Amino acid sequence: MKTPPRAHISTRLQRVRLACLLLLVVIIAGCGKPAGPPPGGSNPSATNRPANVTATNTATHSSAHEGALQKAIFEDNPSFGRDPFFPLSGRRKQQSTRAQGEAPRPKLPLSSYLKLTGLVLSKAGPSVWINGSMFSSGERGIAKVSFTNTQNMVEVQDIQLRCLEIRKNSVLISVEGESGVKELRVP
């Protein structure tokens, strides 16, 4: 009995599928194995090496070049070398000239960082908000100021101040460590 043409096509398709699956298995099985010696069976580094070099030295030497990568180390030492990203920059030289124990100070007086943030005029007595701290007339207290220092770091300091007089749109204060009276206005 003859098989119909359709059955013949399906067996041919099964054979092709089986061949592809076998090829895929062989490829996957071969991927996990390390490469063998070069064709011809000889090791070219073994023929060119001196007589006093052992095979273990050659094996470690060749494995170091084949798969192991060495990690680069960058040491930021201003007294040695240049900036690898900006070789013509003088940024690193400026850092090395600054004294190590010296604390960076703001260029402006600390009172210039004070801001009148609120003004309350009530029957109980006027009060003001300066940098988030509340003061009434004649009261001493601490206000916090934040600024960016010369190293571009945010620095927070406490300022001791005294509220001298509260006016309709401003306040007069005196800051400890600074001479004179400063007027803060409502923004």
PyMOL commands that set and color helices and strands:
alter all, ss='L'
color gray80, all
select helices_A, chain A and resi 5-31+44-47+55-66+91-97+110-113
alter helices_A, ss='H'
color red, helices_A
select strands_A, chain A and resi 116-120+127-130+133-136+140-148+154-166+170-175+182-185
alter strands_A, ss='S'
color yellow, strands_A
deselect
rebuild
show_as cartoon
